[in-house]
Amino acid sequence: MNTKKTDNTDYLNNEELITQEKIEDTPFHIIGTKQGYFGAVGKYRITEPKKTKTEVKKELKEITYNRIVQIVLILMQSQRIIDDEITKSISKAKGEKEKWEQL
């Protein structure tokens, strides 16, 4: 995969969002910043910055093994986050139940 670990960070925390355009019939968005444009899925950047939206759109329409792996990894990360939140909620609920049982 030719992306750096920092490429898949939350772009909203790292760059000022100027525009966001959904690419129809895909899970992708084109994000515009002062530095240029890049493709994203949710909060994850999946392309290198480009000068134009057209360049980004062209790259995102090419279905490559690299793109497939990126999407699978993003989905796995999202599932981990959901699982962690569920585990925290269950732990909290058990703690609350034990408090009430002691009363």
C-alpha positions as protocol buffer text, in pm:
chain_id: "A"
residue {
  index: 1
  type: MET
  ca { x: 0 y: 0 z: 0 }
}
residue {
  index: 2
  type: ASN
  ca { x: 153 y: 331 z: -96 }
}
residue {
  index: 3
  type: THR
  ca { x: -10 y: 543 z: 173 }
}
residue {
  index: 4
  type: LYS
  ca { x: 155 y: 662 z: 490 }
}
residue {
  index: 5
  type: LYS
  ca { x: 11 y: 587 z: 832 }
}
residue {
  index: 6
  type: THR
  ca { x: -63 y: 957 z: 880 }
}
residue {
  index: 7
  type: ASP
  ca { x: -275 y: 958 z: 563 }
}
residue {
  index: 8
  type: ASN
  ca { x: -557 y: 780 z: 742 }
}
residue {
  index: 9
  type: THR
  ca { x: -593 y: 1025 z: 1027 }
}
residue {
  index: 10
  type: ASP
  ca { x: -896 y: 1236 z: 1094 }
}
residue {
  index: 11
  type: TYR
  ca { x: -861 y: 1508 z: 830 }
}
residue {
  index: 12
  type: LEU
  ca { x: -1102 y: 1735 z: 1013 }
}
residue {
  index: 13
  type: ASN
  ca { x: -845 y: 1774 z: 1291 }
}
residue {
  index: 14
  type: ASN
  ca { x: -550 y: 1826 z: 1056 }
}
residue {
  index: 15
  type: GLU
  ca { x: -664 y: 2045 z: 769 }
}
residue {
  index: 16
  type: GLU
  ca { x: -921 y: 2318 z: 731 }
}
residue {
  index: 17
  type: LEU
  ca { x: -1219 y: 2182 z: 539 }
}
residue {
  index: 18
  type: ILE
  ca { x: -1327 y: 2417 z: 262 }
}
residue {
  index: 19
  type: THR
  ca { x: -1551 y: 2197 z: 47 }
}
residue {
  index: 20
  type: GLN
  ca { x: -1693 y: 1847 z: 58 }
}
residue {
  index: 21
  type: GLU
  ca { x: -1847 y: 1684 z: -248 }
}
residue {
  index: 22
  type: LYS
  ca { x: -2004 y: 1337 z: -253 }
}
residue {
  index: 23
  type: ILE
  ca { x: -1920 y: 1122 z: -554 }
}
residue {
  index: 24
  type: GLU
  ca { x: -2251 y: 973 z: -659 }
}
residue {
  index: 25
  type: ASP
  ca { x: -2294 y: 594 z: -631 }
}
residue {
  index: 26
  type: THR
  ca { x: -1974 y: 557 z: -426 }
}
residue {
  index: 27
  type: PRO
  ca { x: -1878 y: 580 z: -58 }
}
residue {
  index: 28
  type: PHE
  ca { x: -1627 y: 852 z: -150 }
}
residue {
  index: 29
  type: HIS
  ca { x: -1613 y: 1227 z: -99 }
}
residue {
  index: 30
  type: ILE
  ca { x: -1379 y: 1485 z: -247 }
}
residue {
  index: 31
  type: ILE
  ca { x: -1250 y: 1714 z: 23 }
}
residue {
  index: 32
  type: GLY
  ca { x: -1119 y: 2056 z: -69 }
}
residue {
  index: 33
  type: THR
  ca { x: -863 y: 2235 z: 149 }
}
residue {
  index: 34
  type: LYS
  ca { x: -625 y: 2525 z: 102 }
}
residue {
  index: 35
  type: GLN
  ca { x: -361 y: 2270 z: -5 }
}
residue {
  index: 36
  type: GLY
  ca { x: -574 y: 2108 z: -276 }
}
residue {
  index: 37
  type: TYR
  ca { x: -818 y: 1819 z: -301 }
}
residue {
  index: 38
  type: PHE
  ca { x: -816 y: 1460 z: -180 }
}
residue {
  index: 39
  type: GLY
  ca { x: -1048 y: 1161 z: -165 }
}
residue {
  index: 40
  type: ALA
  ca { x: -1199 y: 1044 z: 161 }
}
residue {
  index: 41
  type: VAL
  ca { x: -1423 y: 778 z: 310 }
}
residue {
  index: 42
  type: GLY
  ca { x: -1585 y: 905 z: 626 }
}
residue {
  index: 43
  type: LYS
  ca { x: -1311 y: 1073 z: 826 }
}
residue {
  index: 44
  type: TYR
  ca { x: -1028 y: 888 z: 650 }
}
residue {
  index: 45
  type: ARG
  ca { x: -820 y: 1033 z: 368 }
}
residue {
  index: 46
  type: ILE
  ca { x: -752 y: 770 z: 101 }
}
residue {
  index: 47
  type: THR
  ca { x: -570 y: 961 z: -173 }
}
residue {
  index: 48
  type: GLU
  ca { x: -274 y: 1190 z: -188 }
}
residue {
  index: 49
  type: PRO
  ca { x: -358 y: 1559 z: -233 }
}
residue {
  index: 50
  type: LYS
  ca { x: -418 y: 1668 z: -593 }
}
residue {
  index: 51
  type: LYS
  ca { x: -450 y: 2007 z: -758 }
}
residue {
  index: 52
  type: THR
  ca { x: -798 y: 1948 z: -903 }
}
residue {
  index: 53
  type: LYS
  ca { x: -1120 y: 1765 z: -817 }
}
residue {
  index: 54
  type: THR
  ca { x: -1104 y: 1594 z: -1158 }
}
residue {
  index: 55
  type: GLU
  ca { x: -773 y: 1427 z: -1072 }
}
residue {
  index: 56
  type: VAL
  ca { x: -915 y: 1296 z: -744 }
}
residue {
  index: 57
  type: LYS
  ca { x: -1237 y: 1175 z: -906 }
}
residue {
  index: 58
  type: LYS
  ca { x: -1041 y: 991 z: -1175 }
}
residue {
  index: 59
  type: GLU
  ca { x: -822 y: 820 z: -915 }
}
residue {
  index: 60
  type: LEU
  ca { x: -1121 y: 718 z: -702 }
}
residue {
  index: 61
  type: LYS
  ca { x: -1308 y: 568 z: -997 }
}
residue {
  index: 62
  type: GLU
  ca { x: -1017 y: 327 z: -1059 }
}
residue {
  index: 63
  type: ILE
  ca { x: -1088 y: 17 z: -854 }
}
residue {
  index: 64
  type: THR
  ca { x: -750 y: -123 z: -755 }
}
residue {
  index: 65
  type: TYR
  ca { x: -640 y: -381 z: -500 }
}
residue {
  index: 66
  type: ASN
  ca { x: -484 y: -97 z: -302 }
}
residue {
  index: 67
  type: ARG
  ca { x: -822 y: 82 z: -284 }
}
residue {
  index: 68
  type: ILE
  ca { x: -1000 y: -239 z: -185 }
}
residue {
  index: 69
  type: VAL
  ca { x: -749 y: -298 z: 96 }
}
residue {
  index: 70
  type: GLN
  ca { x: -789 y: 62 z: 214 }
}
residue {
  index: 71
  type: ILE
  ca { x: -1166 y: 29 z: 235 }
}
residue {
  index: 72
  type: VAL
  ca { x: -1147 y: -307 z: 414 }
}
residue {
  index: 73
  type: LEU
  ca { x: -903 y: -163 z: 670 }
}
residue {
  index: 74
  type: ILE
  ca { x: -1128 y: 138 z: 725 }
}
residue {
  index: 75
  type: LEU
  ca { x: -1426 y: -91 z: 780 }
}
residue {
  index: 76
  type: MET
  ca { x: -1225 y: -305 z: 1023 }
}
residue {
  index: 77
  type: GLN
  ca { x: -1116 y: 4 z: 1217 }
}
residue {
  index: 78
  type: SER
  ca { x: -1475 y: 130 z: 1229 }
}
residue {
  index: 79
  type: GLN
  ca { x: -1592 y: -207 z: 1360 }
}
residue {
  index: 80
  type: ARG
  ca { x: -1322 y: -200 z: 1632 }
}
residue {
  index: 81
  type: ILE
  ca { x: -1440 y: 143 z: 1742 }
}
residue {
  index: 82
  type: ILE
  ca { x: -1800 y: 22 z: 1758 }
}
residue {
  index: 83
  type: ASP
  ca { x: -1698 y: -291 z: 1950 }
}
residue {
  index: 84
  type: ASP
  ca { x: -1501 y: -82 z: 2201 }
}
residue {
  index: 85
  type: GLU
  ca { x: -1799 y: 148 z: 2257 }
}
residue {
  index: 86
  type: ILE
  ca { x: -2028 y: -152 z: 2313 }
}
residue {
  index: 87
  type: THR
  ca { x: -1781 y: -304 z: 2559 }
}
residue {
  index: 88
  type: LYS
  ca { x: -1759 y: 27 z: 2751 }
}
residue {
  index: 89
  type: SER
  ca { x: -2139 y: 55 z: 2763 }
}
residue {
  index: 90
  type: ILE
  ca { x: -2177 y: -300 z: 2890 }
}
residue {
  index: 91
  type: SER
  ca { x: -1912 y: -246 z: 3157 }
}
residue {
  index: 92
  type: LYS
  ca { x: -2076 y: 76 z: 3269 }
}
residue {
  index: 93
  type: ALA
  ca { x: -2419 y: -91 z: 3283 }
}
residue {
  index: 94
  type: LYS
  ca { x: -2279 y: -379 z: 3492 }
}
residue {
  index: 95
  type: GLY
  ca { x: -2121 y: -127 z: 3731 }
}
residue {
  index: 96
  type: GLU
  ca { x: -2450 y: 58 z: 3767 }
}
residue {
  index: 97
  type: LYS
  ca { x: -2636 y: -268 z: 3825 }
}
residue {
  index: 98
  type: GLU
  ca { x: -2392 y: -366 z: 4102 }
}
residue {
  index: 99
  type: LYS
  ca { x: -2440 y: -24 z: 4269 }
}
residue {
  index: 100
  type: TRP
  ca { x: -2816 y: -69 z: 4273 }
}
residue {
  index: 101
  type: GLU
  ca { x: -2791 y: -425 z: 4403 }
}
residue {
  index: 102
  type: GLN
  ca { x: -2581 y: -302 z: 4698 }
}
residue {
  index: 103
  type: LEU
  ca { x: -2853 y: -55 z: 4804 }
}
